Amino acid sequence: MKILHKNKELVSKTLMFGAVVAVLFSISGWIGSDIWLASTQWLLVAAVMALFSIYLK
């Protein structure tokens, strides 16, 4: 699948936004109310999304 240059920027920003949301879910889980995954799993999701975001930039 080939991604056009302007689509790369949009996908990169979307992945970074998703990483921030995953960190917020992790903080919510740390406070005491897990949202579907445990806090450490949300941090792993955030790390992978951030790495792919940086790779696409």
mmCIF entry with sequence, helices, sheets and N, C-alpha, C, O atoms, coordinates in Angstrom:
data_MODEL
# 
_entry.id   MODEL 
# 
_entity.id                         1 
_entity.type                       polymer 
_entity.pdbx_number_of_molecules   1 
# 
_entity_poly.entity_id                      1 
_entity_poly.type                           'polypeptide(L)' 
_entity_poly.nstd_linkage                   no 
_entity_poly.nstd_monomer                   no 
_entity_poly.pdbx_seq_one_letter_code       MKILHKNKELVSKTLMFGAVVAVLFSISGWIGSDIWLASTQWLLVAAVMALFSIYLK 
_entity_poly.pdbx_seq_one_letter_code_can   MKILHKNKELVSKTLMFGAVVAVLFSISGWIGSDIWLASTQWLLVAAVMALFSIYLK 
_entity_poly.pdbx_strand_id                 A 
# 
loop_
_entity_poly_seq.entity_id 
_entity_poly_seq.num 
_entity_poly_seq.mon_id 
_entity_poly_seq.hetero 
1 1  MET n 
1 2  LYS n 
1 3  ILE n 
1 4  LEU n 
1 5  HIS n 
1 6  LYS n 
1 7  ASN n 
1 8  LYS n 
1 9  GLU n 
1 10 LEU n 
1 11 VAL n 
1 12 SER n 
1 13 LYS n 
1 14 THR n 
1 15 LEU n 
1 16 MET n 
1 17 PHE n 
1 18 GLY n 
1 19 ALA n 
1 20 VAL n 
1 21 VAL n 
1 22 ALA n 
1 23 VAL n 
1 24 LEU n 
1 25 PHE n 
1 26 SER n 
1 27 ILE n 
1 28 SER n 
1 29 GLY n 
1 30 TRP n 
1 31 ILE n 
1 32 GLY n 
1 33 SER n 
1 34 ASP n 
1 35 ILE n 
1 36 TRP n 
1 37 LEU n 
1 38 ALA n 
1 39 SER n 
1 40 THR n 
1 41 GLN n 
1 42 TRP n 
1 43 LEU n 
1 44 LEU n 
1 45 VAL n 
1 46 ALA n 
1 47 ALA n 
1 48 VAL n 
1 49 MET n 
1 50 ALA n 
1 51 LEU n 
1 52 PHE n 
1 53 SER n 
1 54 ILE n 
1 55 TYR n 
1 56 LEU n 
1 57 LYS n 
# 
_struct_asym.id          A 
_struct_asym.entity_id   1 
# 
loop_
_struct_conf.conf_type_id 
_struct_conf.id 
_struct_conf.pdbx_PDB_helix_id 
_struct_conf.beg_label_comp_id 
_struct_conf.beg_label_asym_id 
_struct_conf.beg_label_seq_id 
_struct_conf.pdbx_beg_PDB_ins_code 
_struct_conf.end_label_comp_id 
_struct_conf.end_label_asym_id 
_struct_conf.end_label_seq_id 
_struct_conf.pdbx_end_PDB_ins_code 
_struct_conf.beg_auth_comp_id 
_struct_conf.beg_auth_asym_id 
_struct_conf.beg_auth_seq_id 
_struct_conf.end_auth_comp_id 
_struct_conf.end_auth_asym_id 
_struct_conf.end_auth_seq_id 
_struct_conf.pdbx_PDB_helix_class 
_struct_conf.details 
_struct_conf.pdbx_PDB_helix_length 
HELX_P HELX_P1 AA1 HIS A 5  ? ILE A 31 ? HIS A 5  ILE A 31 1 ? 27 
HELX_P HELX_P2 AA2 SER A 39 ? LEU A 56 ? SER A 39 LEU A 56 1 ? 18 
# 
_struct_conf_type.id          HELX_P 
_struct_conf_type.criteria    ? 
_struct_conf_type.reference   ? 
# 
loop_
_atom_site.group_PDB 
_atom_site.id 
_atom_site.type_symbol 
_atom_site.label_atom_id 
_atom_site.label_alt_id 
_atom_site.label_comp_id 
_atom_site.label_asym_id 
_atom_site.label_entity_id 
_atom_site.label_seq_id 
_atom_site.pdbx_PDB_ins_code 
_atom_site.Cartn_x 
_atom_site.Cartn_y 
_atom_site.Cartn_z 
_atom_site.occupancy 
_atom_site.B_iso_or_equiv 
_atom_site.pdbx_formal_charge 
_atom_site.auth_seq_id 
_atom_site.auth_comp_id 
_atom_site.auth_asym_id 
_atom_site.auth_atom_id 
_atom_site.pdbx_PDB_model_num 
ATOM 1   N N  . MET A 1 1  ? 0.841   -1.175 0.000  1.00 0.00 ? 1  MET A N  1 
ATOM 2   C CA . MET A 1 1  ? 0.000   0.000  0.000  1.00 0.00 ? 1  MET A CA 1 
ATOM 3   C C  . MET A 1 1  ? 0.886   1.237  0.000  1.00 0.00 ? 1  MET A C  1 
ATOM 4   O O  . MET A 1 1  ? 1.737   1.405  0.873  1.00 0.00 ? 1  MET A O  1 
ATOM 5   N N  . LYS A 1 2  ? 0.680   2.084  -0.968 1.00 0.00 ? 2  LYS A N  1 
ATOM 6   C CA . LYS A 1 2  ? 1.481   3.289  -1.081 1.00 0.00 ? 2  LYS A CA 1 
ATOM 7   C C  . LYS A 1 2  ? 0.694   4.465  -0.502 1.00 0.00 ? 2  LYS A C  1 
ATOM 8   O O  . LYS A 1 2  ? -0.468  4.680  -0.845 1.00 0.00 ? 2  LYS A O  1 
ATOM 9   N N  . ILE A 1 3  ? 1.345   5.213  0.372  1.00 0.00 ? 3  ILE A N  1 
ATOM 10  C CA . ILE A 1 3  ? 0.699   6.366  1.003  1.00 0.00 ? 3  ILE A CA 1 
ATOM 11  C C  . ILE A 1 3  ? 1.256   7.635  0.365  1.00 0.00 ? 3  ILE A C  1 
ATOM 12  O O  . ILE A 1 3  ? 2.472   7.811  0.284  1.00 0.00 ? 3  ILE A O  1 
ATOM 13  N N  . LEU A 1 4  ? 0.377   8.507  -0.080 1.00 0.00 ? 4  LEU A N  1 
ATOM 14  C CA . LEU A 1 4  ? 0.813   9.769  -0.653 1.00 0.00 ? 4  LEU A CA 1 
ATOM 15  C C  . LEU A 1 4  ? 1.421   10.652 0.423  1.00 0.00 ? 4  LEU A C  1 
ATOM 16  O O  . LEU A 1 4  ? 1.163   10.466 1.612  1.00 0.00 ? 4  LEU A O  1 
ATOM 17  N N  . HIS A 1 5  ? 2.237   11.624 -0.005 1.00 0.00 ? 5  HIS A N  1 
ATOM 18  C CA . HIS A 1 5  ? 2.961   12.469 0.949  1.00 0.00 ? 5  HIS A CA 1 
ATOM 19  C C  . HIS A 1 5  ? 2.017   13.230 1.875  1.00 0.00 ? 5  HIS A C  1 
ATOM 20  O O  . HIS A 1 5  ? 2.238   13.262 3.085  1.00 0.00 ? 5  HIS A O  1 
ATOM 21  N N  . LYS A 1 6  ? 0.966   13.845 1.326  1.00 0.00 ? 6  LYS A N  1 
ATOM 22  C CA . LYS A 1 6  ? 0.072   14.618 2.199  1.00 0.00 ? 6  LYS A CA 1 
ATOM 23  C C  . LYS A 1 6  ? -0.750  13.705 3.104  1.00 0.00 ? 6  LYS A C  1 
ATOM 24  O O  . LYS A 1 6  ? -1.153  14.112 4.194  1.00 0.00 ? 6  LYS A O  1 
ATOM 25  N N  . ASN A 1 7  ? -0.999  12.482 2.665  1.00 0.00 ? 7  ASN A N  1 
ATOM 26  C CA . ASN A 1 7  ? -1.697  11.531 3.533  1.00 0.00 ? 7  ASN A CA 1 
ATOM 27  C C  . ASN A 1 7  ? -0.790  11.044 4.649  1.00 0.00 ? 7  ASN A C  1 
ATOM 28  O O  . ASN A 1 7  ? -1.267  10.719 5.737  1.00 0.00 ? 7  ASN A O  1 
ATOM 29  N N  . LYS A 1 8  ? 0.526   10.988 4.392  1.00 0.00 ? 8  LYS A N  1 
ATOM 30  C CA . LYS A 1 8  ? 1.470   10.576 5.428  1.00 0.00 ? 8  LYS A CA 1 
ATOM 31  C C  . LYS A 1 8  ? 1.410   11.520 6.617  1.00 0.00 ? 8  LYS A C  1 
ATOM 32  O O  . LYS A 1 8  ? 1.435   11.082 7.768  1.00 0.00 ? 8  LYS A O  1 
ATOM 33  N N  . GLU A 1 9  ? 1.332   12.803 6.342  1.00 0.00 ? 9  GLU A N  1 
ATOM 34  C CA . GLU A 1 9  ? 1.282   13.790 7.424  1.00 0.00 ? 9  GLU A CA 1 
ATOM 35  C C  . GLU A 1 9  ? 0.012   13.617 8.258  1.00 0.00 ? 9  GLU A C  1 
ATOM 36  O O  . GLU A 1 9  ? 0.058   13.693 9.486  1.00 0.00 ? 9  GLU A O  1 
ATOM 37  N N  . LEU A 1 10 ? -1.105  13.388 7.602  1.00 0.00 ? 10 LEU A N  1 
ATOM 38  C CA . LEU A 1 10 ? -2.368  13.195 8.319  1.00 0.00 ? 10 LEU A CA 1 
ATOM 39  C C  . LEU A 1 10 ? -2.322  11.919 9.160  1.00 0.00 ? 10 LEU A C  1 
ATOM 40  O O  . LEU A 1 10 ? -2.753  11.919 10.313 1.00 0.00 ? 10 LEU A O  1 
ATOM 41  N N  . VAL A 1 11 ? -1.807  10.846 8.591  1.00 0.00 ? 11 VAL A N  1 
ATOM 42  C CA . VAL A 1 11 ? -1.708  9.584  9.330  1.00 0.00 ? 11 VAL A CA 1 
ATOM 43  C C  . VAL A 1 11 ? -0.752  9.744  10.504 1.00 0.00 ? 11 VAL A C  1 
ATOM 44  O O  . VAL A 1 11 ? -1.010  9.223  11.589 1.00 0.00 ? 11 VAL A O  1 
ATOM 45  N N  . SER A 1 12 ? 0.355   10.465 10.296 1.00 0.00 ? 12 SER A N  1 
ATOM 46  C CA . SER A 1 12 ? 1.327   10.687 11.361 1.00 0.00 ? 12 SER A CA 1 
ATOM 47  C C  . SER A 1 12 ? 0.706   11.469 12.519 1.00 0.00 ? 12 SER A C  1 
ATOM 48  O O  . SER A 1 12 ? 0.893   11.112 13.682 1.00 0.00 ? 12 SER A O  1 
ATOM 49  N N  . LYS A 1 13 ? -0.022  12.520 12.206 1.00 0.00 ? 13 LYS A N  1 
ATOM 50  C CA . LYS A 1 13 ? -0.666  13.312 13.258 1.00 0.00 ? 13 LYS A CA 1 
ATOM 51  C C  . LYS A 1 13 ? -1.756  12.513 13.969 1.00 0.00 ? 13 LYS A C  1 
ATOM 52  O O  . LYS A 1 13 ? -1.924  12.630 15.183 1.00 0.00 ? 13 LYS A O  1 
ATOM 53  N N  . THR A 1 14 ? -2.487  11.710 13.220 1.00 0.00 ? 14 THR A N  1 
ATOM 54  C CA . THR A 1 14 ? -3.535  10.886 13.821 1.00 0.00 ? 14 THR A CA 1 
ATOM 55  C C  . THR A 1 14 ? -2.942  9.852  14.772 1.00 0.00 ? 14 THR A C  1 
ATOM 56  O O  . THR A 1 14 ? -3.484  9.614  15.851 1.00 0.00 ? 14 THR A O  1 
ATOM 57  N N  . LEU A 1 15 ? -1.827  9.236  14.371 1.00 0.00 ? 15 LEU A N  1 
ATOM 58  C CA . LEU A 1 15 ? -1.177  8.262  15.242 1.00 0.00 ? 15 LEU A CA 1 
ATOM 59  C C  . LEU A 1 15 ? -0.641  8.921  16.510 1.00 0.00 ? 15 LEU A C  1 
ATOM 60  O O  . LEU A 1 15 ? -0.727  8.343  17.593 1.00 0.00 ? 15 LEU A O  1 
ATOM 61  N N  . MET A 1 16 ? -0.090  10.127 16.381 1.00 0.00 ? 16 MET A N  1 
ATOM 62  C CA . MET A 1 16 ? 0.421   10.817 17.565 1.00 0.00 ? 16 MET A CA 1 
ATOM 63  C C  . MET A 1 16 ? -0.729  11.198 18.498 1.00 0.00 ? 16 MET A C  1 
ATOM 64  O O  . MET A 1 16 ? -0.597  11.095 19.717 1.00 0.00 ? 16 MET A O  1 
ATOM 65  N N  . PHE A 1 17 ? -1.849  11.636 17.934 1.00 0.00 ? 17 PHE A N  1 
ATOM 66  C CA . PHE A 1 17 ? -3.028  11.930 18.749 1.00 0.00 ? 17 PHE A CA 1 
ATOM 67  C C  . PHE A 1 17 ? -3.516  10.664 19.453 1.00 0.00 ? 17 PHE A C  1 
ATOM 68  O O  . PHE A 1 17 ? -3.891  10.706 20.625 1.00 0.00 ? 17 PHE A O  1 
ATOM 69  N N  . GLY A 1 18 ? -3.512  9.550  18.741 1.00 0.00 ? 18 GLY A N  1 
ATOM 70  C CA . GLY A 1 18 ? -3.901  8.275  19.347 1.00 0.00 ? 18 GLY A CA 1 
ATOM 71  C C  . GLY A 1 18 ? -2.970  7.875  20.474 1.00 0.00 ? 18 GLY A C  1 
ATOM 72  O O  . GLY A 1 18 ? -3.408  7.304  21.472 1.00 0.00 ? 18 GLY A O  1 
ATOM 73  N N  . ALA A 1 19 ? -1.678  8.174  20.320 1.00 0.00 ? 19 ALA A N  1 
ATOM 74  C CA . ALA A 1 19 ? -0.714  7.869  21.379 1.00 0.00 ? 19 ALA A CA 1 
ATOM 75  C C  . ALA A 1 19 ? -1.008  8.698  22.627 1.00 0.00 ? 19 ALA A C  1 
ATOM 76  O O  . ALA A 1 19 ? -0.917  8.193  23.746 1.00 0.00 ? 19 ALA A O  1 
ATOM 77  N N  . VAL A 1 20 ? -1.355  9.950  22.436 1.00 0.00 ? 20 VAL A N  1 
ATOM 78  C CA . VAL A 1 20 ? -1.688  10.808 23.579 1.00 0.00 ? 20 VAL A CA 1 
ATOM 79  C C  . VAL A 1 20 ? -2.951  10.294 24.275 1.00 0.00 ? 20 VAL A C  1 
ATOM 80  O O  . VAL A 1 20 ? -3.024  10.274 25.504 1.00 0.00 ? 20 VAL A O  1 
ATOM 81  N N  . VAL A 1 21 ? -3.932  9.885  23.494 1.00 0.00 ? 21 VAL A N  1 
ATOM 82  C CA . VAL A 1 21 ? -5.164  9.337  24.076 1.00 0.00 ? 21 VAL A CA 1 
ATOM 83  C C  . VAL A 1 21 ? -4.859  8.052  24.841 1.00 0.00 ? 21 VAL A C  1 
ATOM 84  O O  . VAL A 1 21 ? -5.421  7.819  25.912 1.00 0.00 ? 21 VAL A O  1 
ATOM 85  N N  . ALA A 1 22 ? -3.972  7.219  24.299 1.00 0.00 ? 22 ALA A N  1 
ATOM 86  C CA . ALA A 1 22 ? -3.603  5.978  24.988 1.00 0.00 ? 22 ALA A CA 1 
ATOM 87  C C  . ALA A 1 22 ? -2.914  6.274  26.317 1.00 0.00 ? 22 ALA A C  1 
ATOM 88  O O  . ALA A 1 22 ? -3.128  5.561  27.298 1.00 0.00 ? 22 ALA A O  1 
ATOM 89  N N  . VAL A 1 23 ? -2.090  7.317  26.357 1.00 0.00 ? 23 VAL A N  1 
ATOM 90  C CA . VAL A 1 23 ? -1.454  7.704  27.624 1.00 0.00 ? 23 VAL A CA 1 
ATOM 91  C C  . VAL A 1 23 ? -2.510  8.187  28.616 1.00 0.00 ? 23 VAL A C  1 
ATOM 92  O O  . VAL A 1 23 ? -2.424  7.887  29.807 1.00 0.00 ? 23 VAL A O  1 
ATOM 93  N N  . LEU A 1 24 ? -3.496  8.925  28.137 1.00 0.00 ? 24 LEU A N  1 
ATOM 94  C CA . LEU A 1 24 ? -4.579  9.368  29.024 1.00 0.00 ? 24 LEU A CA 1 
ATOM 95  C C  . LEU A 1 24 ? -5.374  8.177  29.564 1.00 0.00 ? 24 LEU A C  1 
ATOM 96  O O  . LEU A 1 24 ? -5.768  8.174  30.730 1.00 0.00 ? 24 LEU A O  1 
ATOM 97  N N  . PHE A 1 25 ? -5.611  7.170  28.724 1.00 0.00 ? 25 PHE A N  1 
ATOM 98  C CA . PHE A 1 25 ? -6.269  5.949  29.199 1.00 0.00 ? 25 PHE A CA 1 
ATOM 99  C C  . PHE A 1 25 ? -5.411  5.246  30.240 1.00 0.00 ? 25 PHE A C  1 
ATOM 100 O O  . PHE A 1 25 ? -5.931  4.681  31.202 1.00 0.00 ? 25 PHE A O  1 
ATOM 101 N N  . SER A 1 26 ? -4.102  5.282  30.048 1.00 0.00 ? 26 SER A N  1 
ATOM 102 C CA . SER A 1 26 ? -3.190  4.669  31.013 1.00 0.00 ? 26 SER A CA 1 
ATOM 103 C C  . SER A 1 26 ? -3.259  5.391  32.355 1.00 0.00 ? 26 SER A C  1 
ATOM 104 O O  . SER A 1 26 ? -3.271  4.751  33.406 1.00 0.00 ? 26 SER A O  1 
ATOM 105 N N  . ILE A 1 27 ? -3.303  6.703  32.320 1.00 0.00 ? 27 ILE A N  1 
ATOM 106 C CA . ILE A 1 27 ? -3.421  7.481  33.559 1.00 0.00 ? 27 ILE A CA 1 
ATOM 107 C C  . ILE A 1 27 ? -4.748  7.170  34.246 1.00 0.00 ? 27 ILE A C  1 
ATOM 108 O O  . ILE A 1 27 ? -4.811  7.045  35.469 1.00 0.00 ? 27 ILE A O  1 
ATOM 109 N N  . SER A 1 28 ? -5.801  7.049  33.448 1.00 0.00 ? 28 SER A N  1 
ATOM 110 C CA . SER A 1 28 ? -7.105  6.696  34.008 1.00 0.00 ? 28 SER A CA 1 
ATOM 111 C C  . SER A 1 28 ? -7.059  5.325  34.682 1.00 0.00 ? 28 SER A C  1 
ATOM 112 O O  . SER A 1 28 ? -7.652  5.134  35.744 1.00 0.00 ? 28 SER A O  1 
ATOM 113 N N  . GLY A 1 29 ? -6.367  4.385  34.078 1.00 0.00 ? 29 GLY A N  1 
ATOM 114 C CA . GLY A 1 29 ? -6.222  3.066  34.684 1.00 0.00 ? 29 GLY A CA 1 
ATOM 115 C C  . GLY A 1 29 ? -5.388  3.101  35.942 1.00 0.00 ? 29 GLY A C  1 
ATOM 116 O O  . GLY A 1 29 ? -5.648  2.351  36.883 1.00 0.00 ? 29 GLY A O  1 
ATOM 117 N N  . TRP A 1 30 ? -4.388  3.962  35.970 1.00 0.00 ? 30 TRP A N  1 
ATOM 118 C CA . TRP A 1 30 ? -3.546  4.102  37.156 1.00 0.00 ? 30 TRP A CA 1 
ATOM 119 C C  . TRP A 1 30 ? -4.352  4.646  38.330 1.00 0.00 ? 30 TRP A C  1 
ATOM 120 O O  . TRP A 1 30 ? -4.125  4.276  39.482 1.00 0.00 ? 30 TRP A O  1 
ATOM 121 N N  . ILE A 1 31 ? -5.298  5.529  38.017 1.00 0.00 ? 31 ILE A N  1 
ATOM 122 C CA . ILE A 1 31 ? -6.159  6.083  39.063 1.00 0.00 ? 31 ILE A CA 1 
ATOM 123 C C  . ILE A 1 31 ? -7.079  4.997  39.627 1.00 0.00 ? 31 ILE A C  1 
ATOM 124 O O  . ILE A 1 31 ? -7.447  5.048  40.801 1.00 0.00 ? 31 ILE A O  1 
ATOM 125 N N  . GLY A 1 32 ? -7.450  4.025  38.807 1.00 0.00 ? 32 GLY A N  1 
ATOM 126 C CA . GLY A 1 32 ? -8.236  2.935  39.364 1.00 0.00 ? 32 GLY A CA 1 
ATOM 127 C C  . GLY A 1 32 ? -9.352  2.395  38.497 1.00 0.00 ? 32 GLY A C  1 
ATOM 128 O O  . GLY A 1 32 ? -10.007 1.427  38.884 1.00 0.00 ? 32 GLY A O  1 
ATOM 129 N N  . SER A 1 33 ? -9.591  2.979  37.347 1.00 0.00 ? 33 SER A N  1 
ATOM 130 C CA . SER A 1 33 ? -10.676 2.472  36.502 1.00 0.00 ? 33 SER A CA 1 
ATOM 131 C C  . SER A 1 33 ? -10.116 2.105  35.129 1.00 0.00 ? 33 SER A C  1 
ATOM 132 O O  . SER A 1 33 ? -10.021 2.947  34.236 1.00 0.00 ? 33 SER A O  1 
ATOM 133 N N  . ASP A 1 34 ? -9.746  0.827  34.977 1.00 0.00 ? 34 ASP A N  1 
ATOM 134 C CA . ASP A 1 34 ? -9.182  0.374  33.703 1.00 0.00 ? 34 ASP A CA 1 
ATOM 135 C C  . ASP A 1 34 ? -10.216 0.474  32.590 1.00 0.00 ? 34 ASP A C  1 
ATOM 136 O O  . ASP A 1 34 ? -11.389 0.154  32.783 1.00 0.00 ? 34 ASP A O  1 
ATOM 137 N N  . ILE A 1 35 ? -9.771  0.916  31.442 1.00 0.00 ? 35 ILE A N  1 
ATOM 138 C CA . ILE A 1 35 ? -10.618 1.007  30.260 1.00 0.00 ? 35 ILE A CA 1 
ATOM 139 C C  . ILE A 1 35 ? -10.151 -0.067 29.283 1.00 0.00 ? 35 ILE A C  1 
ATOM 140 O O  . ILE A 1 35 ? -9.241  0.173  28.489 1.00 0.00 ? 35 ILE A O  1 
ATOM 141 N N  . TRP A 1 36 ? -10.745 -1.213 29.330 1.00 0.00 ? 36 TRP A N  1 
ATOM 142 C CA . TRP A 1 36 ? -10.557 -2.336 28.434 1.00 0.00 ? 36 TRP A CA 1 
ATOM 143 C C  . TRP A 1 36 ? -9.183  -2.994 28.529 1.00 0.00 ? 36 TRP A C  1 
ATOM 144 O O  . TRP A 1 36 ? -9.106  -4.221 28.478 1.00 0.00 ? 36 TRP A O  1 
ATOM 145 N N  . LEU A 1 37 ? -8.099  -2.235 28.664 1.00 0.00 ? 37 LEU A N  1 
ATOM 146 C CA . LEU A 1 37 ? -6.750  -2.778 28.824 1.00 0.00 ? 37 LEU A CA 1 
ATOM 147 C C  . LEU A 1 37 ? -6.159  -2.284 30.141 1.00 0.00 ? 37 LEU A C  1 
ATOM 148 O O  . LEU A 1 37 ? -6.651  -1.324 30.735 1.00 0.00 ? 37 LEU A O  1 
ATOM 149 N N  . ALA A 1 38 ? -5.106  -2.946 30.586 1.00 0.00 ? 38 ALA A N  1 
ATOM 150 C CA . ALA A 1 38 ? -4.402  -2.489 31.783 1.00 0.00 ? 38 ALA A CA 1 
ATOM 151 C C  . ALA A 1 38 ? -3.531  -1.281 31.428 1.00 0.00 ? 38 ALA A C  1 
ATOM 152 O O  . ALA A 1 38 ? -3.285  -1.010 30.253 1.00 0.00 ? 38 ALA A O  1 
ATOM 153 N N  . SER A 1 39 ? -3.074  -0.568 32.439 1.00 0.00 ? 39 SER A N  1 
ATOM 154 C CA . SER A 1 39 ? -2.299  0.659  32.222 1.00 0.00 ? 39 SER A CA 1 
ATOM 155 C C  . SER A 1 39 ? -1.017  0.403  31.443 1.00 0.00 ? 39 SER A C  1 
ATOM 156 O O  . SER A 1 39 ? -0.665  1.180  30.556 1.00 0.00 ? 39 SER A O  1 
ATOM 157 N N  . THR A 1 40 ? -0.317  -0.678 31.767 1.00 0.00 ? 40 THR A N  1 
ATOM 158 C CA . THR A 1 40 ? 0.938   -0.960 31.059 1.00 0.00 ? 40 THR A CA 1 
ATOM 159 C C  . THR A 1 40 ? 0.683   -1.295 29.597 1.00 0.00 ? 40 THR A C  1 
ATOM 160 O O  . THR A 1 40 ? 1.498   -0.971 28.733 1.00 0.00 ? 40 THR A O  1 
ATOM 161 N N  . GLN A 1 41 ? -0.428  -1.935 29.319 1.00 0.00 ? 41 GLN A N  1 
ATOM 162 C CA . GLN A 1 41 ? -0.754  -2.241 27.929 1.00 0.00 ? 41 GLN A CA 1 
ATOM 163 C C  . GLN A 1 41 ? -1.075  -0.969 27.149 1.00 0.00 ? 41 GLN A C  1 
ATOM 164 O O  . GLN A 1 41 ? -0.721  -0.855 25.976 1.00 0.00 ? 41 GLN A O  1 
ATOM 165 N N  . TRP A 1 42 ? -1.739  -0.015 27.791 1.00 0.00 ? 42 TRP A N  1 
ATOM 166 C CA . TRP A 1 42 ? -2.000  1.259  27.126 1.00 0.00 ? 42 TRP A CA 1 
ATOM 167 C C  . TRP A 1 42 ? -0.694  1.994  26.835 1.00 0.00 ? 42 TRP A C  1 
ATOM 168 O O  . TRP A 1 42 ? -0.566  2.647  25.799 1.00 0.00 ? 42 TRP A O  1 
ATOM 169 N N  . LEU A 1 43 ? 0.277   1.888  27.748 1.00 0.00 ? 43 LEU A N  1 
ATOM 170 C CA . LEU A 1 43 ? 1.570   2.525  27.495 1.00 0.00 ? 43 LEU A CA 1 
ATOM 171 C C  . LEU A 1 43 ? 2.286   1.874  26.316 1.00 0.00 ? 43 LEU A C  1 
ATOM 172 O O  . LEU A 1 43 ? 2.945   2.561  25.535 1.00 0.00 ? 43 LEU A O  1 
ATOM 173 N N  . LEU A 1 44 ? 2.163   0.559  26.182 1.00 0.00 ? 44 LEU A N  1 
ATOM 174 C CA . LEU A 1 44 ? 2.755   -0.118 25.027 1.00 0.00 ? 44 LEU A CA 1 
ATOM 175 C C  . LEU A 1 44 ? 2.077   0.312  23.727 1.00 0.00 ? 44 LEU A C  1 
ATOM 176 O O  . LEU A 1 44 ? 2.748   0.531  22.719 1.00 0.00 ? 44 LEU A O  1 
ATOM 177 N N  . VAL A 1 45 ? 0.767   0.431  23.749 1.00 0.00 ? 45 VAL A N  1 
ATOM 178 C CA . VAL A 1 45 ? 0.035   0.907  22.574 1.00 0.00 ? 45 VAL A CA 1 
ATOM 179 C C  . VAL A 1 45 ? 0.493   2.318  22.214 1.00 0.00 ? 45 VAL A C  1 
ATOM 180 O O  . VAL A 1 45 ? 0.702   2.623  21.040 1.00 0.00 ? 45 VAL A O  1 
ATOM 181 N N  . ALA A 1 46 ? 0.648   3.170  23.214 1.00 0.00 ? 46 ALA A N  1 
ATOM 182 C CA . ALA A 1 46 ? 1.094   4.547  22.972 1.00 0.00 ? 46 ALA A CA 1 
ATOM 183 C C  . ALA A 1 46 ? 2.497   4.567  22.376 1.00 0.00 ? 46 ALA A C  1 
ATOM 184 O O  . ALA A 1 46 ? 2.769   5.350  21.466 1.00 0.00 ? 46 ALA A O  1 
ATOM 185 N N  . ALA A 1 47 ? 3.383   3.723  22.875 1.00 0.00 ? 47 ALA A N  1 
ATOM 186 C CA . ALA A 1 47 ? 4.755   3.691  22.360 1.00 0.00 ? 47 ALA A CA 1 
ATOM 187 C C  . ALA A 1 47 ? 4.786   3.246  20.903 1.00 0.00 ? 47 ALA A C  1 
ATOM 188 O O  . ALA A 1 47 ? 5.506   3.829  20.093 1.00 0.00 ? 47 ALA A O  1 
ATOM 189 N N  . VAL A 1 48 ? 4.021   2.233  20.569 1.00 0.00 ? 48 VAL A N  1 
ATOM 190 C CA . VAL A 1 48 ? 3.998   1.745  19.184 1.00 0.00 ? 48 VAL A CA 1 
ATOM 191 C C  . VAL A 1 48 ? 3.405   2.801  18.253 1.00 0.00 ? 48 VAL A C  1 
ATOM 192 O O  . VAL A 1 48 ? 3.927   3.035  17.163 1.00 0.00 ? 48 VAL A O  1 
ATOM 193 N N  . MET A 1 49 ? 2.324   3.432  18.679 1.00 0.00 ? 49 MET A N  1 
ATOM 194 C CA . MET A 1 49 ? 1.711   4.468  17.842 1.00 0.00 ? 49 MET A CA 1 
ATOM 195 C C  . MET A 1 49 ? 2.650   5.653  17.649 1.00 0.00 ? 49 MET A C  1 
ATOM 196 O O  . MET A 1 49 ? 2.735   6.201  16.550 1.00 0.00 ? 49 MET A O  1 
ATOM 197 N N  . ALA A 1 50 ? 3.352   6.051  18.701 1.00 0.00 ? 50 ALA A N  1 
ATOM 198 C CA . ALA A 1 50 ? 4.287   7.173  18.590 1.00 0.00 ? 50 ALA A CA 1 
ATOM 199 C C  . ALA A 1 50 ? 5.455   6.819  17.674 1.00 0.00 ? 50 ALA A C  1 
ATOM 200 O O  . ALA A 1 50 ? 5.899   7.655  16.887 1.00 0.00 ? 50 ALA A O  1 
ATOM 201 N N  . LEU A 1 51 ? 5.955   5.594  17.768 1.00 0.00 ? 51 LEU A N  1 
ATOM 202 C CA . LEU A 1 51 ? 7.059   5.185  16.894 1.00 0.00 ? 51 LEU A CA 1 
ATOM 203 C C  . LEU A 1 51 ? 6.640   5.172  15.426 1.00 0.00 ? 51 LEU A C  1 
ATOM 204 O O  . LEU A 1 51 ? 7.387   5.638  14.566 1.00 0.00 ? 51 LEU A O  1 
ATOM 205 N N  . PHE A 1 52 ? 5.461   4.647  15.135 1.00 0.00 ? 52 PHE A N  1 
ATOM 206 C CA . PHE A 1 52 ? 4.986   4.666  13.757 1.00 0.00 ? 52 PHE A CA 1 
ATOM 207 C C  . PHE A 1 52 ? 4.736   6.097  13.278 1.00 0.00 ? 52 PHE A C  1 
ATOM 208 O O  . PHE A 1 52 ? 4.958   6.408  12.107 1.00 0.00 ? 52 PHE A O  1 
ATOM 209 N N  . SER A 1 53 ? 4.282   6.958  14.170 1.00 0.00 ? 53 SER A N  1 
ATOM 210 C CA . SER A 1 53 ? 4.065   8.357  13.810 1.00 0.00 ? 53 SER A CA 1 
ATOM 211 C C  . SER A 1 53 ? 5.375   9.038  13.433 1.00 0.00 ? 53 SER A C  1 
ATOM 212 O O  . SER A 1 53 ? 5.444   9.778  12.451 1.00 0.00 ? 53 SER A O  1 
ATOM 213 N N  . ILE A 1 54 ? 6.409   8.780  14.224 1.00 0.00 ? 54 ILE A N  1 
ATOM 214 C CA . ILE A 1 54 ? 7.722   9.363  13.929 1.00 0.00 ? 54 ILE A CA 1 
ATOM 215 C C  . ILE A 1 54 ? 8.288   8.773  12.641 1.00 0.00 ? 54 ILE A C  1 
ATOM 216 O O  . ILE A 1 54 ? 8.904   9.488  11.850 1.00 0.00 ? 54 ILE A O  1 
ATOM 217 N N  . TYR A 1 55 ? 8.083   7.476  12.427 1.00 0.00 ? 55 TYR A N  1 
ATOM 218 C CA . TYR A 1 55 ? 8.579   6.818  11.216 1.00 0.00 ? 55 TYR A CA 1 
ATOM 219 C C  . TYR A 1 55 ? 7.942   7.421  9.961  1.00 0.00 ? 55 TYR A C  1 
ATOM 220 O O  . TYR A 1 55 ? 8.620   7.603  8.949  1.00 0.00 ? 55 TYR A O  1 
ATOM 221 N N  . LEU A 1 56 ? 6.653   7.730  10.023 1.00 0.00 ? 56 LEU A N  1 
ATOM 222 C CA . LEU A 1 56 ? 5.968   8.277  8.854  1.00 0.00 ? 56 LEU A CA 1 
ATOM 223 C C  . LEU A 1 56 ? 6.319   9.732  8.587  1.00 0.00 ? 56 LEU A C  1 
ATOM 224 O O  . LEU A 1 56 ? 6.171   10.212 7.463  1.00 0.00 ? 56 LEU A O  1 
ATOM 225 N N  . LYS A 1 57 ? 6.783   10.437 9.610  1.00 0.00 ? 57 LYS A N  1 
ATOM 226 C CA . LYS A 1 57 ? 7.155   11.834 9.416  1.00 0.00 ? 57 LYS A CA 1 
ATOM 227 C C  . LYS A 1 57 ? 8.351   11.879 8.557  1.00 0.00 ? 57 LYS A C  1 
ATOM 228 O O  . LYS A 1 57 ? 8.853   12.961 8.254  1.00 0.00 ? 57 LYS A O  1 
# 
